[in-house]
Amino acid sequence: MFRENIKRSMRYIGILLITVPILNNVFVYDVNPSDLDCVVISEEESVKENEVIAADPNVYSDPVVPGNLEMFPAGTVKRAYLTFDDGPSVNTDAILAILNAYGVKASFFVNNKTDPANIERYRMIAAGGHTLGLHSTSHVYSQVYKSADAFVNDFAANQAYVASVTGVIPTIYRFPGGSNNSVSPLDNSIYENILNSAGVKYYDWNVSAGDAVRPAATKSAIVSRVLGGCDSKGGGDVMILMHDLPEKKTTVEALPEIIEGLVQRGYVILPIDPTATSTTPTFHFE
Ligand SMILES: [Zn+2]
């Protein structure tokens, strides 16, 4: 039955391409105090161009080049994946500048932002060699997880929109709230099966920056939570959850120390490999 629903909904992708701008006009506040890992703010807050934090490439030294992903299969090195949810935003420029200064690639699980500045940021993410992943069109839990059809529509519109502005069709996904969220009235395996049917792989995380809290976490708190979280993994691979939202400026400020701390600990920082032969661990929640 769900496969039928998927097929039917997929036929609406063309329609959704047209309606995406409309969908984004109903982008609303989604502040759930119990959700510390995914908080979305209004679209309007993401277009304050004059608030860009410029990174100075001159203050950074030896770049850490990830090289060919095939050179780093599981168990050969300590792999670290920097991931940013909910972007793009006014902070994306500074995040990209810092990543570029260090010569590292990251992964961005993006929502649908339709203003010209953010459209350009999707393209900058892709052009920079970072991995574009899907997150949500509305990011409103009650809508995303309302039903199998609603989930397909949200996911498909997200994928179609990112493809329309970048030419890249993302095939990796992060569930709003994580794959083990308890906001869905349905068993989460239903959504997982939908993604599988669409050839899309989903990724959770095993280290959180804790930057979704309000008021904003301090820079030092974010740095210590990330590096402490990595230290607790006993040298295993780490996937780090951070947020790319206008008010998350301390996340941007913390990023250089996070990268340097990872390098000092011997991690190789890599983007998620979205290809079919990917060896990137998915870190699925139980
Ligand atoms: Zn989110």
Boltz pocket constraint, residues with backbone or C-beta under 6 A from the ligand:
constraints:
  - pocket:
      binder: B
      contacts: [[A, 37], [A, 38], [A, 39], [A, 85], [A, 86], [A, 135], [A, 139], [A, 175], [A, 176], [A, 177]]
      max_distance: 6.0
